[in-house]
Amino acid sequence: LLNARVVTMNESDRIAEAIAISGDTISAIGATSEIQALIGAQTEVIDVDGNTVTPGLIDTHNHFAWGASTAFGQLDVGYPSVASIADIRELVRQAAAEREPGEWILGWGWDGGKLRENRDITLADLDDLTPDNPVWFGHTSGHYGVANSKALEVAGIGPGTEAPDGGVLERTGEGVLTGIITDQAMDLIRPFMPDTDDNFVEAITALVGDLSAAGITTIKDPEIYQRHWDAYRTVEANGDLTVRVYALWRVPDTLDDARDLLREIKPITRPEQQDGSSLVVSAGVKIYVDGSGTARTAWVYDDWNRDYSDTDEGNTGLTYIETDVLLDQIRLFHDADIHIGTHAIGDRAIDFTVDAYERVLAGYPRSGLRHSIIHCNLPTDHAMDLMVKLQRDFDTGYPEVQPAFLWWIGDTYAGNFGEARSRRVLPLRTFEERGIRWAGSSDFDVSPYAPGYAFHAASTRQTMLGTYGDNPWGTEETVGINDTLRAYTATAARQVFLDDRIGTLEVGKLADIVVWDRDLHAIPVDELKQVSPVLTILNGRSVFRADE
């Protein structure tokens, strides 16, 4: 690769002009004239024309197995495919006309903040069109959805049904079910939906090339069950996998079930021993502390807001399970030398998570497990103080965040966090100033994995629609493109335990490389949303070319 701006992301932030690859490895980096001297009769030479070359991007939170399956087999009720409840109703009308009575209508991806009506869908929007067909439309967050009355009937959910701990059956002020079901309460309806497990291999195979086209060479898939693991292994065995996949197994809700999971995965979960030759790696586990910022179920100290300035009185979110069980689960896997990613969005949930890490480390001071705080949307000063300490002393406590949330679900998010809290959401500049290493991710399919959205959002903190003004998040916590690139490369490589092999462009490392269509450091910030790769290389092999 000649005449490039090679952004190595190494410790000195070296910039070079050219890079040579031999087999699966980077063999030389330097000036174009130096690399030209290595050209042989069989060498493929690509003139990059002054554009940026970076390490392959690492998305540390990407539900690709679930997301691919959903995209492959459900109605798209997300923006921009739909822009209003009227649009959704038309899709429902068409779907009902094509189905037999009793057949489910499943959809995915809606967000009330992007709809013209600026509200959630309810069963009242669906019932007249679907008297004989159960409907379930999952929200883009994955933490809630809406059912019609027929679906509630099939699931046995009625006026007297109580939501389980860690979930909500939403009701009107008069106590009438709205059809909105959140978090753990979704377990009341899931068993009645048609099983889609048989399409994971087909869906991953069909859509994995889109990850390569986005410049992503590695993902951490954070909600793995056996069927997803088997599907990824099958796609790799078939020669169709074009990204590295690091699996986090979903920890069940009870301690006994968590122990059973540990016995099953312990023999295969040794990410620190990998060499990069296998594309599918068992990396650790995921534990849920709280819910979602979109559903106002994340665990916070102060009441959630509505519409930016109103208050959702009495609602401070929830925990998925009892906190003593959560602590026991964290201790169980930490003491077994298993990497943990803990989902924590609200400030109270994040404090609980870092405090739990500190407590288990006091009992077993094992360094290097690199436990993460997944999402880490609203960290307190206390939490950030502990992150500094945990990272310094134990190589653990790393935020794995989603900058694109500020843009893609930003209008809904800002409305829920409210004016006072919004300026503290995703404090990336403060992370940088305090030396807190943070890793980047998309949380696909909550937000798109195309990295331009994250690049732009981290640099501007703008929302998509501007429902609450140009910058409800403020601009004090913006960061530059180089900071975001580092979060998606060098720091992210640490979070998949392969930082000695990928994440920076250095001689001897594996050739996971992206060639971009422009100079990422020279273009106006508004152009960052449009950037795209022209070439993606994994292990020295081209897995995407824009001209093919």
Summary of the structure (lengths in Angstrom):
residues: 548
radius of gyration: 23.1
end to end distance: 17.9
largest distance: 78.4
contacts: 1987
relative contact order: 0.14
helix: 36%
strand: 22%
